[in-house]
Amino acid sequence: MNGIPMEHGLVLAAILFTLGFAGLICRRNMVFVLMSLEVMLNAAALAFIVGGTAWGQPEGQAMFLLVITLAAAEASVGLALLIQLHHRFKSLDVDAANRMRG
Amino acid sequence: MEIAFYLSGLIAVLATLGVITNTNPVHALLYLIVSLISVALVFFALGAPFAGALEVIVYAGAIMVLFVFVVMMLNLGDQGAAQEKAWLRPRIWLGPSLLAAVLLVTLIATLWSGDAGRMISGEVLTAKAVGSLLFGPWLMVVELGAMLLLAALVTASHVGRVASPDKPEVNAESGARKEAS
């Protein structure tokens, strides 16, 4: 056995992405929704790395850097929204914020 | 290298299952950190050490610490966990999980029907190649990433403030009234 087939890496990325997706649409607590989003972004980054290493090119790792930038931006904005949600509604239920008032 | 890949991939899947099924936010966060570190090990096993180090430093080190701080600041008690348990009834999670499983089967079937057939030999791509790519032909993309981070900084500091925009005037008014009285 010399090396890992590319499909195995992509299947791992697909499994992680699907788990994050299931968490995203099952949960109502915003902390868990944000964590599931992180899992999904991480799975996408894993797919980029698998592709980059399979072809032996550094573009995969460069794209990983951009995905990690996106994840940091998304986490900071999402956590600010989470703090606002907790402050205004005293709850982390995303359904509490389904009315557009102020 | 193969053993490291498959073992850390298994740990990543199990830890992610722990994330999405846990009801305690702090335990779920710790599972998520385990998942991210095992994905970093997958990167090392695939021959991308720069990406693995960045995953540990930025993801598990910075973003997850941000999550932990916010969860600690909100002080979610046992009441939240009980509410989570009430929300996690099988009637609620069965349908979405079924849809996600169908999506997974479709993804895997598509992957296997393709004929990529490439082997990852674990040849190491160092940070030097990544850096000369990023600061050579991809310079514009780095600038765009910097602008994205700046926009996120402004948005987080605007949205994350506790007082609403008309609050300071009210406070100033009451302060003035206090001084007048």
Interface residues (C-beta under 8 A of the other chain):
Chain A: M1 N2 G3 I4 P5 M6 E7 H8 G9 L10 V11 L12 A14 I15 L16 F17 T18 L19 G20 F21 A22 G23 I25 C26 R27 R28 N29 V31 F32 L34 M35 S36 E38 V39 N42 A45 L46 I49 V50 G52 T53 A54 W55 G56 Q57 P58 E59 G60 Q61 A62 F64 L65 L66 I68 T69 L70 A71 A72 A73 E74 A75 S76 V77 L79 A80 L81 L82 I83 Q84 H86 H87 L92 G102
Chain B: M1 E2 F5 Y6 G9 A12 V13 T16 L17 V19 I20 P25 A28 L29 L32 S35 L36 V39 V42 F43 A45 L46 G47 A48 F50 A51 L54 E55 V58 Y59 A62 I63 L66 F67 V70 V71 M73 L74 L76 G80 Q83 E84 W87 L88 I92 W93 P96 S97 L99 A100 A101 L103 L104 L107 I108 L111 W112 A116 G117 R118 M119 I120 S121 G122 E123 L125 A129 V130 L133 L134 W138 V141 G145 L148 L149 A151 A152 L153 T155 A156 S157 V159 G160 V162 S164
